[in-house]
Amino acid sequence: MNIKAELFNLNKKQIDLVFEINKRDLGYTVSINDMSAALKGLPRPKFDKIRADSETIINEWKAAASP
């Protein structure tokens, strides 16, 4: 999934994902710098988790936005 394109289509920003991930009890916190690095594709376990959780959140947002 192209997370940046999906955010654009949903009229959301990276900071919205940061807030949503931090709001949930996922066992880690995310800074805007973490999100930026994760979306650049840097290979680190935390960034892999951020990308996976971001895709889950985006899918939830898409489902909520569709009639």
NORGICOR-V743792 format. One record per run of one state. SS is the DSSP state (helix for helix, strand for strand, loop for the rest). FROM is the first residue (numbers start at 1). LEN is the number of residues. If there is no record, write none. Layout:
# NORGICOR-V743792
<<SS;FROM;LEN> <SS;FROM;LEN>>
This chain:
# NORGICOR-V743792
<<loop;1;2> <helix;3;7> <loop;10;4> <helix;14;10> <loop;24;8> <helix;32;8> <loop;40;5> <helix;45;21> <loop;66;2>>
